[in-house]
Amino acid sequence: SFTWVDKSADKVGQWGSGRPEGTLDGRFGLQIIFTAPTELTSIAIYSVNDAGALAGGQVWHSKSSSYWMLGVFQQGRQLNASHVKTLGTFNGRQTFDLYCNDSGWFKSGQNFLVEVEYGAGLKVTKMVKLSQTTPPVTQQNLPSVTDPVIYFNGNIAGVQNGPT
């Protein structure tokens, strides 16, 4: 699966820089199932139109230094500090966080395509349309001590009005 996550962290910079530089990055989630140990050669993200054709010229790539670097993370660990020849060999269900330095294209309604290259040049693609994101919660409204409380008496059959 390929999903848009958010724009809430700075993990990579421009071109080949795998270091934060002060701009929040676009973050995508990618889940792949490999049925045998398989070399993951590269991952790329492209801006595309509604039909999935390249549009807008935005490209982030884990391998090709002709494009801005795509930061690939797995369980919080960065797999590439710059463009690399391979991301490693994987087997089974794998989940990756993909970070793209913001070029101004991460807006609601924009389409992106991920291209995963593996094995001996095999490729698979998946498209996602960015949806309206909800701003992060900045203050949590906790119940006040005057709010009504229901107490459970530990008996599956009922609820009583006070603590047990």
N, C-alpha and C positions, 0 to 999 in steps of 0.2 A: 504494500500500500504506500501511497505518497500523499502526504497531507501538509497543509499550511499550518504552522503552529502559532507563531507570533513574531513580534519585533521587540524583544525585551532584554536582550543581552548583547554585549560587544565581545566577540570571540576572534574575529579576523579583520584584517585591513585590506587595502587596495592591492591590486595586482598579485604579487607572490607573497604577500605578508600574512603569515598565520598568527599574527599578534594583534591584540586589541589596539585601536587607535582613537577611541572616543565616540564612534558612531554606532548606534544600535543596528545590529544585523538582522536581515530577514532569516527566519529559521523554519526549516521544513523537517518533517519526520519521514523516514523511509524504513519500511520493513520488508525484508527479503527472506525467502526460504530457499536454502541451498540443499539439494538432496544428497550431495557428496561434497568432500572438500574441494572448494573452487576458488581460484584466484580472482579477486575483485580488482580488475585493472584500473577502472576509473568510474567516476560519477560526475555528471555535468547537469546543470540546470540552465534552461533556455527560456527567454520570454517568447510566447507564441500567441497566435490569434485564437478565436473560438474554434476553428477547425483543426488546431494543433500544428499549423504551419509556422515556421520561424517568423517572428515579427518584432521589431523594435531593437534588435541587435544586442540585447542583454544576455551575457553568457558568463557563468561561473563554472570553473572546471578544476577537478582535482589533479589532472595530469598535464594538460596543455598550457604552457606558459604564455600562449597567445591571448589568454583571457584572464580575468580576475580569478583568484584562487577560490575554490569551494572548500570551506573548512568542514572536514568530516570527523565527527565525534561518535564514540561508542561508550556508553555508560560513563559519560563525563570525561573520557580520555580522548585527547586529540590524536588522530591517526596520521595527520599530515601537517607539518609546520610550514610547508610551502607546496609547490607542485611536485608530485611524486610519480614514479613509474608504475607503482602498484600500491594498493591499500592493504594488501595481505591476502591470506587464504582463510576462508570461512566455511563453516558447515552448519546445517540446521537453520533455525529461525534466528535472524539477526536484525537488530534495530539500530538505526543510525540517526543522529541529529546532524542536519546539514545547515551550515551558516554561510550566508552570502552578504558581503559588505553592501550596504544600502546605496543604490544608485538612483533612488527616487522612484523606483518602479513598484514598490510593494504597497499597492493600493487596491482597495476593494474592486472586484470585477476583472482584475488583470489575470491572465492565464500564464502558467509556467509548466514546462515539461521537464521531467527528469529522465536522463538517459544513463542506464547502468551498463557498463561494458565488463564482461567477465569471460573467463576461460580463453579460448582461442579466437577472440574477436567477436564473440556473440554479444548482441545488444538487446535490451528490453527498455521500453519507454512507458511512461505514465504521466497524465496531465492532471493539473489541479487548477481551479479558479479560486482566487483569494476572495474570502467572504468578509463582510463587515465584522470587525473585531470589537469586542466589548472592552472598554477601558478597564485597567486593573482596579480592584477595590482598594481604596486608600484608607478607609476607616470602617471598622467592623462595628455594627450595632449589636451590642450585647444586651440581653434582657436585663431589665432593672429588677431590684429586689421586690418591687411592688407588683410585678407581673404575676398572673396566676400560675401556679405550679400544680401539676398532677403527680401524685405519688403512687408508685406501684407497690403493692403489698407483698410481692413475691409469689402470690397465688395466681396461677394462670387464669383462673376463673374470674378474677375481678380486680377492680381498682377501688381504693378507698380515698377518703378526703384528706387524710393527714399522713404524716410519716408513721412507719411501723416501729 
